[in-house]
Amino acid sequence: MTTKQASRQVLIPPSPAFRANTTQAITLKGSTALVTEFFKYAVNTILFQREVYPSDDFHMVKKYGQVVLVTQDLALENYLEKILKQVQKWILTGAVTQLVLVILAKETRVALERWVFDIKLVEPAADSGESTSSKPEAEIQSEIRAILKQIVSMVTFLPVMQEEKVFNILAYTSDSADVPVGEWVDTDPQAIEAGKSQQVKLRSFSTDIHRIDAMVAYRYE
């Protein structure tokens, strides 16, 4: 799919207060569900680790063979569910190329961190006359587990953010994307100024259909 110019959509968040078959090739629908589910746990992990919401707002669940923390704040849970429902539709139709979680200072709205997740379609292997096997679910989960662990470990590396924080989720969509009226709005990229930003590339994971590359950019003075 060719996108002439990506547009950015943002849904305003609230204030604080499928598994793939291991023996068959994964379907587009199954891959989309895996990517959407990963984004859910990645966002929750970032919000917890970067203390955007109080730690008491999260509870532990077992996922990908490890413990992850998920919000139990009803307003935040509903907000993320609404986002993920739309994101899943966009991934399924190939209408979204990038998702970004931006952490901002609450008072000044200055961008402090940008967690970027690029969504790419995996190019099919050249026809060699031989059949290719599907990627095992265990391998996909291992790759996802490695990204989540890396997000957790970044706390020891990223600058401490003393100010009160809020966040936005941006979706870079194609011009032809079906955008719900009144829910998502065009916005600027909420970038960190040049000369005040450092970037760290994170691990990636892929299914038979999608590849997710991740990185974080953070402000330093």
Secondary structure, 3 states (H helix, E strand, C coil): CCCCCCEEEECCCCCCCCCCCCCCCCCHHHHHHHHHHHHHHHHHHHHHHCCCCCHHHEEEEEECCEEEEEECCHHHHHHHHHHHHHHHHHHHHCCEEEEEEEEEECCCCCEEEEEEEEEEECCCCCCCCCCCCCCCHHHHHHHHHHHHHHHHHHHHCCCCCCCCEEEEEEEEECCCCCCCCCCCEECCCCCCCCCCEEEEEEEEEECCCEEEEEEEEEECC
